[in-house]
Amino acid sequence: MTAVEAPPTPLAGRALELHPQVALRPEPFGALAYHYGNRRLVFLKHPDVVALVRTIGSHATVAEAFDVARIESSRRPTFERALQSLIDSEILRDRPR
């Protein structure tokens, strides 16, 4: 590990997916995520977050999704906070194994 790289976080090793009861609607600012089960509406305010959320279920881990989406390591803590918020809102969930 170089001085620039951060150690992996527990979130980085998780396999996530968009909750099946969630619909994403594109908007000029990013997207709206609506959970039909708990009726939560969440604003995704950055196109990179929207792209990551749309594809995260097709990757083995969050870290792999970051790599494929070319999310720089300096930006990953911000994305991890966003993903954790989406997990807390039940927009994302752990993928069944």
C-alpha positions as CSV (number, residue, x, y, z in Angstrom):
1,M,0.0,0.0,0.0
2,T,1.4,3.4,-1.0
3,A,1.0,6.5,1.1
4,V,-1.7,7.8,-1.2
5,E,-3.9,4.7,-1.0
6,A,-6.3,4.3,1.9
7,P,-6.9,1.0,3.5
8,P,-10.1,-0.8,2.5
9,T,-13.2,-0.1,4.6
10,P,-15.8,-2.6,5.7
11,L,-18.3,-1.1,3.2
12,A,-15.8,-1.6,0.3
13,G,-16.1,-5.4,0.7
14,R,-19.8,-5.6,0.8
15,A,-22.0,-6.7,-2.1
16,L,-24.9,-4.3,-2.6
17,E,-27.8,-3.9,-4.9
18,L,-30.7,-1.5,-5.5
19,H,-33.6,-2.6,-3.4
20,P,-36.2,-4.3,-5.7
21,Q,-38.9,-2.0,-4.4
22,V,-37.0,1.2,-5.5
23,A,-37.5,3.1,-8.7
24,L,-35.0,5.6,-10.0
25,R,-36.3,8.5,-12.0
26,P,-33.7,10.6,-13.9
27,E,-33.7,14.3,-13.2
28,P,-31.5,17.2,-14.4
29,F,-29.7,17.3,-11.0
30,G,-29.2,13.5,-10.9
31,A,-32.2,11.3,-9.9
32,L,-35.0,10.6,-7.6
33,A,-35.1,7.3,-5.8
34,Y,-38.5,6.2,-4.5
35,H,-39.0,3.2,-2.2
36,Y,-42.5,1.8,-2.7
37,G,-42.3,-0.2,0.5
38,N,-41.3,2.5,3.0
39,R,-42.4,5.4,0.8
40,R,-39.1,7.2,1.2
41,L,-38.1,9.7,-1.5
42,V,-34.3,10.3,-1.8
43,F,-32.6,12.8,-4.0
44,L,-29.4,11.6,-5.7
45,K,-27.7,14.9,-6.5
46,H,-24.7,13.8,-8.5
47,P,-24.6,11.9,-11.8
48,D,-21.6,9.8,-10.6
49,V,-23.7,8.6,-7.6
50,V,-26.6,7.8,-9.9
51,A,-24.4,5.8,-12.3
52,L,-22.9,3.9,-9.3
53,V,-26.3,3.1,-7.8
54,R,-27.6,1.9,-11.2
55,T,-24.7,-0.6,-11.6
56,I,-23.6,-1.5,-8.1
57,G,-25.6,-4.8,-8.2
58,S,-23.6,-6.1,-11.1
59,H,-20.3,-6.0,-9.2
60,A,-18.9,-8.4,-6.6
61,T,-18.1,-5.6,-4.1
62,V,-18.4,-1.9,-3.6
63,A,-14.7,-1.6,-4.2
64,E,-15.1,-3.3,-7.6
65,A,-18.0,-1.0,-8.4
66,F,-15.8,2.1,-7.6
67,D,-13.0,0.7,-9.7
68,V,-15.2,0.1,-12.7
69,A,-16.8,3.5,-12.3
70,R,-13.3,5.0,-12.1
71,I,-14.1,6.7,-8.7
72,E,-10.8,8.1,-7.6
73,S,-9.6,7.0,-4.2
74,S,-9.7,10.6,-2.9
75,R,-13.4,10.7,-3.7
76,R,-14.3,7.3,-2.2
77,P,-14.9,8.4,1.4
78,T,-17.6,10.8,0.1
79,F,-19.2,8.1,-2.0
80,E,-19.1,5.7,0.9
81,R,-21.0,8.2,3.1
82,A,-23.5,8.6,0.3
83,L,-23.9,4.8,0.0
84,Q,-24.2,4.3,3.7
85,S,-27.0,6.9,3.7
86,L,-28.7,5.0,0.9
87,I,-28.4,1.8,2.9
88,D,-29.9,3.5,6.0
89,S,-32.8,4.7,3.8
90,E,-33.2,1.1,2.4
91,I,-32.6,2.4,-1.1
92,L,-29.6,0.0,-1.3
93,R,-29.4,-3.4,0.5
94,D,-26.9,-6.2,0.9
95,R,-27.2,-8.5,-2.0
96,P,-28.4,-12.0,-1.1
97,R,-25.7,-14.6,-1.6
